[in-house]
Amino acid sequence: MAKKDNYEMDGDKLIRKNPVCPKCGPGVFMGVHEDRTSCGRCGYTEFKKKA
């Protein structure tokens, strides 16, 4: 996935599509998977709750 695919333009505003890693900070996006979101840099993972 290219870096440009993580952003979207809404008029004059830049919108980030994926969540940012809370440990690594701005600029490091987390990968969105079916059951979790995870950071590829530090390994931080948040599991999604099952409904």
N, C-alpha and C positions, 0 to 999 in steps of 0.2 A: 504494500500500500504506500503510495507516495505521500509525502508530508502535506502537499496541497489538498489532499482528500480529507484531511482532518479539520479543515476550515470551510466556512461558508460566508458569503457576503449577504448582508441584509441592508440595502441602502448604503450608508456610510459606515455601518458597524460590521466588525469582524466577529463571527460566532464560532466558538470551538465546538466540534461535534462530540468528541470523546471526552470522558472525565480525565482530570489531571491527577497524577499520583500525589497523595498528601505527604509522602516522605521525601520525594525527589524535588517537588515544587513545580512551578510554572514551566511549560515547555516540554515536560515529559508526560506523554499521554499513556493511559492505561488501555490495554487491549480488551475489547468487549467480546466475551464468549457466551455460550448458551446458559451456563450455570454460574458464571463468575466474571469479575473484571480483575485483570492482573497487570502488574508493571513488569515490563521486560528488562528493565534496568536493575531494579533492586529486589524483585520477586514479591513485592507486597501484593496480597490478594484479598479481595472482598467477595464473599460468596453471596449469591442471590437467594432469597428465601423462597421456599417452595410454597405455592398457594394451596 
